[in-house]
């Protein structure tokens, strides 16, 4: 579990989608002014969030993919 307030300084959006009968929880964190800022934020994530090697993506690439993650 991630402590309350651990992600206070950024905007956070959690989207739940479904795939193969399972729920997928996708967390969006940002926005960031550049890729290096996003990397620094990723590296500072609590272990519970950073353990699965989070991807850094632009908002445009997420929109082009049609959403938040697996459906």
C-alpha positions as CSV (number, residue, x, y, z in Angstrom):
1,X,0.0,0.0,0.0
2,X,1.2,3.5,-0.8
3,X,1.0,6.0,2.1
4,X,-1.5,8.8,1.7
5,X,0.3,11.9,0.5
6,X,3.2,10.1,-1.1
7,X,2.2,11.5,-4.5
8,X,0.9,14.9,-3.4
9,X,3.0,17.1,-5.6
10,X,1.8,15.7,-8.9
11,X,-1.6,15.1,-10.5
12,X,-2.6,11.5,-10.2
13,X,-5.2,9.6,-12.3
14,X,-6.0,6.0,-11.7
15,X,-7.9,4.1,-14.4
16,X,-9.2,0.6,-14.0
17,X,-9.6,-1.5,-17.1
18,X,-10.3,-5.2,-17.6
19,X,-8.3,-7.9,-19.5
20,X,-8.6,-11.7,-19.4
21,X,-11.1,-11.5,-16.5
22,X,-8.8,-9.4,-14.3
23,X,-8.7,-5.8,-13.3
24,X,-5.7,-3.7,-14.4
25,X,-5.1,-0.5,-12.4
26,X,-3.2,2.1,-14.4
27,X,-1.7,5.1,-12.7
28,X,-1.0,8.3,-14.6
29,X,1.3,10.8,-12.9
30,X,2.2,14.2,-14.2
31,X,2.3,16.3,-16.3
32,X,6.0,16.9,-16.5
33,X,7.9,19.5,-18.4
34,X,10.3,17.1,-20.0
35,X,11.4,13.4,-20.0
36,X,14.1,13.9,-17.5
37,X,11.6,15.3,-14.9
38,X,9.4,12.3,-15.5
39,X,12.4,10.0,-15.0
40,X,13.2,11.7,-11.7
41,X,9.6,11.4,-10.5
42,X,9.6,7.7,-11.5
43,X,12.8,7.0,-9.7
44,X,11.4,8.7,-6.6
45,X,8.2,6.6,-6.5
46,X,7.5,4.5,-3.4
47,X,8.7,0.9,-3.8
48,X,5.1,-0.4,-4.0
49,X,4.6,1.6,-7.3
50,X,8.1,1.5,-8.7
51,X,8.7,-2.2,-8.5
52,X,7.0,-3.0,-11.8
53,X,9.3,-0.8,-13.9
54,X,6.8,2.0,-14.8
55,X,6.8,3.2,-18.4
56,X,7.3,6.9,-19.3
57,X,5.0,7.9,-22.1
58,X,3.8,11.1,-23.6
59,X,0.2,12.0,-23.3
60,X,0.0,11.9,-27.1
61,X,1.3,8.3,-27.2
62,X,-1.4,7.2,-24.7
63,X,-4.1,9.0,-26.6
64,X,-2.8,7.4,-29.9
65,X,-3.0,4.0,-28.3
66,X,-6.6,4.6,-27.6
67,X,-6.7,4.9,-23.8
68,X,-5.0,3.9,-20.6
69,X,-3.9,0.3,-21.0
70,X,-5.2,-3.2,-21.6
71,X,-8.9,-3.6,-22.3
